[in-house]
Amino acid sequence: MRAQFHQLLSQRAASDGEAPAVTYRDDTVTYAQLWGQACAVADLLRALGVGRGDRVAVYLEKRVETVAALFGASAAGAMFVPVNHVLKARQVGHILRDSGARVLVTSADRLAQLSAVLADTVVSQVIVVDGRADVVGGPIAVHDWPSAPGPDGGPTAPSAMAGATARGIDLDPAAILYTSGSTGLPKGVVLSHRNLIVGAESVAEYLRNTSDDVILSVLPLSFDAGLSQVTTAFAVGAHCVLMNYLLPRDVVKLCARHGVTGLTCVPPLWQQLAHVEWPEETARRLRYWANTGGRMPRPLLDRLRSTFTSADPYLMYGLTEAFRSTYLDPAEVDRRPASIGKAIPNAEILVLRPDGTPCRPGEPGELVHRGALVALGYWNDPTRTAERFRPLVHPGQPWRAPETAVWSGDTVVRDEDGFLSFVGRADDMIKTSGYRVSPTEVEEAAYATGLVRDVVALGVADETLGQRIVLVVTAAGDGLEPAAVIAALRSLLPAYMLPARVDIRPDLPRSPNGKFDRPLITAEVSA
């Protein structure tokens, strides 16, 4: 029985210790070796005073140490906080402050980039993975990455580290994943051990994963879908290949090199991968491919199916607040290519009216997710938690205590056969390149440049990106050029948040209540 996140790894190390677990570049570690590294991390964290419920942030590109740090934090009883490696110091500082992380796992170079923001956090201990703990001084203690016990970095025996793990139950918080909100900086979604374990087992079930699979991890581990590539692999003893995405052809090369059988991407990445040459043998090895993070355009779907003729296509929908929610059975793709399918195993998806009553087939309503994957809430934000995570009463069962379900904010329609189709979102979130981007966060960064007086960030439909970001501004001084705004934002925002276009106007229209008239501005920009 798995009750805690790290048992996905520890149990696999005990049963299949010599099987390959993770590959990064030219290095492959077995499950036993990876568990040895995770336990060494856990030992160091406990020596640094980390205890149950403390937060450990991990700000690294994908590599073996990143995975070991996540599982090591769990083994020490802490909550891990994966931070997207493409974020800039401003966003990382917010996550460190908001989460209250006392320990940060990173590299020496990344640590140097954070020098201006760490003083405003409670981080007191840093673990660097590249053996350069002497590069930073000051009030923060910096430690080298720990050496794992046993030969070649593996444990002498899995049982030797049985005492390295902290006790807890499956409902305890295990991780905080930060996702953009529509009204400001990213908010932390708290996931329990149960969320992560059931999510891994559920996804592995409908993807029919086995220990023979080789899964290429392309998406960031700070994404629920990205982290799922690792947890799903570990749930069945598969081999996970880590990749920090650069160019489409690099994905093809890694698939060919490692015999990849499973690949999950977001639509903009699939757009790129569909237009590179795939060797026939490499494409034929792919057993399945999956889409998440936005609608899959029909021409793209058709092109991918003609490329991967032996692979099953899985069109998926998920939200961080419930990890995964629905998938479309590959057998239904021809009949319902626009559908997001039905609930994944061990979840129920409801379509409800604002008063909580169920919608009829064909009637739009809010997607509500119930079951073991519903997250614990938003970190340190009871108001937002109460808005999104609400009690669900079971009619006809007055004896039953209300359970918590998550109201997604997404409008869907269920047909007569129970299949769901996505209609739209209730908020102003911009969905670009598979990311959910807060317009407020982009606007705040624009104000921080000092170049603009007024600013509105919008999402405009784009066939490749889903939406592209357009910034409509008034200048704070004379002679402002769009290129100057974008150049100034490069030091404040990651690439996916940068506007594709900047419109400079003498004034911005406002509604009667004095707010910027976003609908009018959107209509003008989209015309």
N, C-alpha and C positions, 0 to 999 in steps of 0.2 A: 504493500500500500504506500502510495506517495502522499505525504501530507505537506511537505515543504518543497519549495522551488528547487533547491539544490539536489534533491533526491532524484530529479530527472537525470542528473549526472552521476551521483554516487552509486545508485542502483545499477546503472549501465556499466560503470567501472567494475562493479563486483561480478556482473554476469558476462560481460563482453569486453573485458579490460584491454585486450590486444587489438580490438577492432579500431579502425581509423575514426576519429571523432571530428577533428577540425583540421583543415589545411589553410595556410596563409602563405602565399608566394611559394617558396620551395620547401617549406616546413610542414610536416604532417605530424600531429600528436594523436596518440591513442586515447581512448576513454580513461584508462588508468593514469596516463601521464597528465592529462588535463585535470583530472580530479586531484592529483598530487599538487599541481600548481594552485588550484582553488583552495585546497586545505592550507597551503603555505600562506596564501593571502589571508585566510581566516585567522590563522595564528598571529600574523602581524597585526591585523586589525584589533584583535582582542588585546594584544600587548600595548596597543595605542589607546586602550580604554573604550573601544567601541563595544556597545552592548545592544541589547534587544531594542529595536525600534529606531536606532540611530540611522542617519542617512549617509550613504557613501556615494558620491558623485563620480562618474567615470566619463572623462572627456578625452576620448581617443578615437582615431580612425579604427576601422575593423581590423583586428589582429588577434592572435591567440591570447595575449594578455588581457584584452578587453573582455573576452568571454570568461576567462578565469577570474577576473575581478568581479564580474556580475555574480557568478556562482559562489565565489569566496565570500562576498558580502552577505549573501543569504546564509551561508554556512556559519557565519559569525553572529547571526541573529539580526543583522542590519537590513535596512531597506536600500536597494540599489537605485540610483538615479542616472540612467544613461543619457548623455548629452550629445546631441548631433554634432559630429566633428566639423561640419561646415559652418556652424554658428560663429559669430564674431564675439569679441569680449563683452560687448554690451548685453547680448542675449544670454551668454554664459553667466555673467554676473547676476542677472535677474534670477536665473534658475538656482544658482548657489544661495542667494539670499532667501528666496522664497522657500526653498526646501529645507533650509537650515543645515545643510550638509557640513559636518565638521571635518570630514576626510575627503580628499580629492585624489583620484588616480588619473594621471596624465603623463605627458612626456615633458622633457625639459624645455623644448622649444615652445610648446603650448603654454607651459607655466609662465614663461617669460612674457608671452602675449597677454596674460591675465594680470600682470603686475599692477595695473591701474585700477582694477576692480576688486581684487581680493581683500583690500583693506576694509571694504564695506560689507564683508561677509563674515561668517563665524568659522570659516575654514581655518583650522589650526595645524593640521597634519596633511602632508602631501606625499604620495608615493609616485615616484617617477619610474617609468618602465625601461628607460634606456641607459641606466647606470651612470647618471650625471647628477647625483643628488647635491653636489657641491656648487652647482651653478647659481643657486638662489640662497640668500641669507635672510636676515631679518627675523621678525617674530614668528614666522611660520616654520615649523620643523619639516625638513624634507628627507625622505627615506628612499633607499634603493629598493627596487623590486626584489621580493624574497626568492630565495632558491628553494625549489621543491625537493622533498626527500627522495632517497632512492636513486638507483642508477638511471642515467639518461633523463633525469627530471621526473621519473615516475615513482610511485610509492612502492615500498617493499611488499606491501600487501594491502588490499583495500581495507581490511579490518583494522590496520594499524592506525587509521585516522578516524575511527568511529567516534572518538571523543572530541574531534575537532569541530563538530557541528552543534549549533545551539538548538535547544528544544523550543517547540512552538506548535501551533495548530494551523490547519489549513485556512482558517478565516483571518489569520493575522495578516497585516499589511506586509507585502514583499517588495514592492517597487512603486516608483512614481514616474510615470511617463508624461512629459510635457507636450501639450498640444495647443495650437493657437486658438484663442477665443475671439469672438467678433468685436469685443469692446476693449481690448488692451493687450498686454503682454501675455505670453503663454501661461496656461493654467495647468496645474499638476493633477493628473488622474491617478488615484491610488488604487493599485491592483493587489489583490490578495494572492497568497500562494495557491489557493483553490482556483482563482481566475486563470492563472498562468498554466497550471497543470491540466485542468479540464480543457482549456483552450488548445493546448498542444495535442491532447488525446483526441479531441473532437475533429480538429483539422486533419490530423493524421488518418483518422477513420475515413472521412469522405474523400480524401486524396488517395486513399489506399496505399499509404506509405509503408515501406518495409525496410529491413536492414540492408537490402540490396540497392536502395536509392542513394543517389548522389545529388545533393541539393545545393544549388549555387545561391549564395546569400548576396544579393545586390542592393537591397533596400537598407537604409540605416537601422541600426539596432535600437535607436530611440523611437522608431515607429512600431506600433503594435504588429503590423504585418512583417516588418523586418525582423523583430525579435522572434516572431513565430517561426521563421525559417530555421532558427537554431533550436528552439524548443520542440518543434515538430520532429526534427531529425533525431534529437536525443530521446524523444518518447519511444522511438522504435529502433534505435541503434543505427540510424543511417549516418552517412558521411556528409558533413557540411563544409563547403568550400567558401571561404570569406573573400569578398572582393570590394574594394573601394573604387566605385565606378569612375572611369575616365572617358573611354571611347566605346562606341558600339562594337567595334571589331574586337575589343578586348574581351567582351562577354563571349563572343563566338570562340575565341582562342581558348578561354578557360573551359568552356563547354566541351570543346574537342579534346583538350588535354586531360580532363578528369572524367570524361564519359558521363557528363551531367544528365540526370534523368528528370529533374524537376526544376522549374524556373518560374518565379513569381515577380511581376513587375507592375508599374503603374502605366497608364495609357501613353503618356509622352515618351517614356522609355521604349515601350513596344513600338511606337511610331518609328523610332530610330532603328531598332533592331530589325524591323520589317524591311528596311531598305539597305541592308548589308547582305553580302553573300554568305550563305550557310552551306558548308560542305554537306553533301547528301548523307554521309554516315553520321555526322554530328547531329543533324536535324532528326534523323531516324532514331537515334538513341533517346531522344527526349520522350519520356512516357507521358508527361503532362506539362501544361503551362497554365498559369493562372494570372488573372487580372484583378487589381484592387485599386482603390483610390480614385475612382471616377468612371464615367461611362466609356465603354469600348465602342468606337464608331464602327458601323457595319463594314465599310470598305477595309478597315484595318483588320477586323475579325476575319474577313474572308481571305485576306492576304496571308495572315499568320496560319490559318488552317491549310492553305495551299503549300506553305513552307514546311510545316510540321505535320505531315500527313499521318504519322503514326501516333500522334500525341492527342490526349484528351484535353479540350479547353475547359477551364473552370472560370466562370465569371462570378466574382465575389463582391460582397458589400460588407463593410464593417465600420465600427466607430470605436475610438479608443476607450470610451466609457463602457464598452461591452466586448472589447477585444475582437471578436468576429461575430457576425450575425447571420448572414445568408450566403448561399451559393446556388448556382444554377447547374443542375445535373447536365453533364456533357450530352446526354441523349436528348435533351430538350433544346439544345442550342439552335438547331435549324428551325424549329417551330417558334421559339421565343427568344430571339437574339437580343431583344431590348430588356429582357427581364433580369432582375437580380435574384430570382429563384425563390427558394424556401429556406426555412430555418436550418442552421447547421445542427448536427447531433447534440442533444442535451441542452437545447435552447428552444424557446417559443417566441414567435414574433406576432404581435398583435397590431391591428390597424384601428386606431381609436379616434373618436370625435373629441372636441375640447372638453366635453362633460364626462369623458371616460367610457362612454358606451361604444360598442363595436360598430364599425362601418359595414355597410352592405358591400357585396362584390361590385366593383366599378366605382365606388364612392371614395374620393380622396380622404385620407386621414393621416394622423401622425404615427410613425413607426415606433412601437414600444417593445422593448426587449426585456424578457424575463428569463430567469434561470441562473445557473451557476457561474455564468460569465459576467454578470452585472458587477461593475466595479464598486469599491467602497465609498467613492465620492471624490470631491475635489479637495486637494490638500489645503488645510487651514482656510477653507472658504465655505462655511456652513450655509451662507445665503445662496450661492450658486448650487451647492449640493441639494438644497431643498427644492430649488427650481427644476432641476433635471432628474434627480433621483427621488421618486415619490412612491408612497404606499400604493399597492395594488390590492384591492379588496376582491375576494372570491365570492360572488353571489351564490347563494344556496349552501354555503359552508360557514355559517355564523360562528362555529367553534374555532375556525382557523385564524391564526394571527396574520395580520396583513404582511405581505412581503414587499421588498423594495424592488421596483423595476426602473429602467432608465427610459425616459422620454427623449427620443433622439433629436427632435427638432426638424427631422426630415419628413416630407410629405410623400406618401406612397399610395399605390392603388393595388388591391388584391383582386384577381380575376375569379371566375367561377370555379376554376380548378385549384385555387389557392396559391397561384404564382404571383409574385410581387413585381411591380414596376416602379422605378424611382420617378418622382415628379419634380421635386425641388427642395431647397432649404428655406427655413423660416428666418434665417439671419442674413447678415451681409458678408459672410465669409467669402474670401476669394479662393477658389480651388485651381491651383496652377502647378503643373509639373508633378502632380500627385501630392502636393503639399496643401494644407489648409493654412491660409495666410490671413492674419488679422489686418483689416484696413487701418485700424487705429494704430497698430504698431508701426506700419509703414509711414503713416502720417506723423507720428511722434518723432520718428527718425528724420523726416524731412524738416520738421520744425527745428530739430537739434542742429541742423547744418547752419542755421542762421540766415539762409538765403531766401526763405519764403515767408510771406506774411499769413496767407491762408492756404490750406491744402486739403484736397479730397482724394483719397485713393479708391479706385474702382476696379472691378473685374469685368473685362470685356471678352465675349465669346471668342475662342480661338480653336480651330480644328485640331491643332497639334498639341497645345498646352492644356486644353480644357478651358482656361481663361488666361488672358494676359493682363498684367497690371498696368493701368494708366494712372498717372498722377496729374491732377489738374490743380494749378497753383496760381497765386498772385505773388509777385516779386517783392522782397523786402527792400530792394534798392534798384537802381537803374542798370540797364544793360545785361540783365540775367539771360543766360542761354540754357536750353534744356540739357546740353552736355555737361554743363557745370554742376547742375543738380545731381545728375546720375553719378558723376565723378565723386562728388562729396558723399553720396550715399554708399559708395563701395566700401568705405571704411567702417560703416555702421550696420550694414545689412548683409546677410549671405546672398549669394548670386540669385537664388530662386525668388528672393523678395524684391529684387531690383525692378523698377518699372521698365516696361518695354517702350514707353513713350511718356514724355512730359509735355503737357499743354500749359503754356503761360498766358494768363488772361489778365486784363486790368481789374476785373472784379469777378466774384463768384455769386451766382444767384442764391437767394435765401428763401426759405419758406416763411409763412406768416409768423411763426413762433421764433424766428431769428436764426434757426438752424440752417446749415447748408442744404439746399434742395437737391439731395442725392438723386432722386428719380429723374429730375429734369437734366441734371448734369450727365447722368448715365445715358439718357436718351440722346443728348447732344453728342456725346463722345462716340456712341455706337452708330450714329447716323452715317 
